[in-house]
Amino acid sequence: MRRMTGMRAAFGAAFLAMAAGAGAAEKLKVLIVEGQNNHAWQTTTPILKGELEKSGRFAASVVTTPPAKAPASEWEAFRPEFKKFDVVLTNYNGDPWPAPVRKALEEYVAGGGGLVVMHAANNAFQDWPAYNEMIGLGWRDPGFGDRITVDDSGKVVRTPRGEGPGSGHGPRHAFPVVVRNPSHPITKGLPAEWTHAVDELYHGQRGPAKDMDVLATAYSDKAKGGTGTNEPMLWTVPFGKGRVVTNVMGHVHGEDVGAVKSPDFLALIVRSAEWAATGAVTTPVPADFPTAAK
Ligand code: ZN
């Protein structure tokens, strides 16, 4: 009897250990890159990290670059081990990374790693061709590359390099976001249209725009300093075996983080990170996700 109890206890303990191990293994490892930005990265990174962890799906780490204009010797210490993570989220817009770091990110994504790029992170690295390929469109001049918009029928329109406006945005305002691919895991189950918080509405983004899947757009109203067409807000680009998601929303105005803290932006960050890491989204749509009426 005593022996049976002992065996049962041992079996129970082993089972619990296995279950706990499986649970821990299911957490996706996300690395947030920060350290330079023309937006308050010191404020936004903790918000992003907190939200990713709150989802229960992620274990989040942060790596901080040297400050702007740091000497090369300081950059020697910046060698993030991207390959140890399922997905990298960049909240970085600043000085170019050293060649070994650029190469490491390229190899990481090409080998199947996930990358999520938010707001001004697509302003970075104009002279890094692989990065431009990964993001598809960046904050660039019209002569840099093609422009992608979506017409009212939902058709993707490509405007050649040199034609039409370059990157910009009008005064901040709240605007509707329209889903253009409702069957993608990131957008599946979201409202067809919702009202985003007061934010910058990026327009005229430029780049190679190769194999872009535009998931959501916003109408860039000329009355609000815009372009009079539907500008991409959220899109994906494949890079080798990897998945890249760019979301140009999420401006921080001084210390006003309303656009980043808006439930739709945070939900999109979590869903984009999960999809970039795994190709699927299991995180439920939060109850406070905005609607078109709100
Ligand atoms: Zn901004």
Boltz pocket constraint, residues with backbone or C-beta under 6 A from the ligand:
constraints:
  - pocket:
      binder: B
      contacts: [[A, 39], [A, 119], [A, 120], [A, 200], [A, 250], [A, 251], [A, 252]]
      max_distance: 6.0
